[in-house]
Amino acid sequence: MTFHQENWQLHGSKVYNIGGDLRLTEQSSPQEFAAVLQELRARLAALETLPEADRRDIDEDLAAADSDADGDETDTAQGDVVAGRLSRIANRLRALGGTATAAVELGAAVDTLAQFAGQHL
């Protein structure tokens, strides 16, 4: 289920609906971010309609985003790096969407995660 979450507030906090039951708020920890990223990697692995080489490359990029975001303190430059990487991954998934609708949906999820990273990492 998808819904428009812009300006949606939960106890004074923005909620980022990554996809399905994956959500982050402004108060989400780096560990919660990493858990969402791991779930997206699992969803990517399940996309059997994507060519194996594409799936592997995108998974490596997602893994690199996780290592880029492993700091404990908020660092705007670090968040920008992670957000940029995730945006590129999202665009690549959307480009592959002709082969799998699920890739487009995953691309949208990764893009929302990029928005969170750009604002809160």
Secondary structure, DSSP 8 states (H G I E B T S, - for coil): -----TT-EETTEEEEEEETTEEEETT--HHHHHHHHHHHHHHHHT-TTS-HHHHHHHHHHHHHHHHHT--SS--HHHHHHHHHHHHHHHHHHHHGGGT-HHHHHHHHHHHHHHHHHHHH-
